[in-house]
């Protein structure tokens, strides 16, 4: 049940961030939103958190359509490592993001 709630929260924030910061059609970006949410929810363990945390993640997509994490805005090094490990160089199935453009999204982690 906790994972389901976490999935919903992560999805909500990722989609809200993409929809508000992108000039693209929100329907197009929703595929990427779902994909990033699934990647982040797969192996997340609430054990690394002391309290709820909102994290801003900046990334770019390379020519191979892989996510390259540029920055994870968190004081918790375990969260930083987790996000980088899960997202770095993961190939996206959709081609809706522009290569070389910086994207930012927020993720709320709960235990």
Secondary structure, DSSP 8 states (H G I E B T S, - for coil): -HHHHHHHHHHHHHHHHHHHH-SS-HHHHHHHHHHHHHHHHHS--GGG-SS-EEEEEEEEE-TTSBEEEEEEE-S-HHHHHHHHHHHTT-B-S---S-TT-EEEEEEEE--
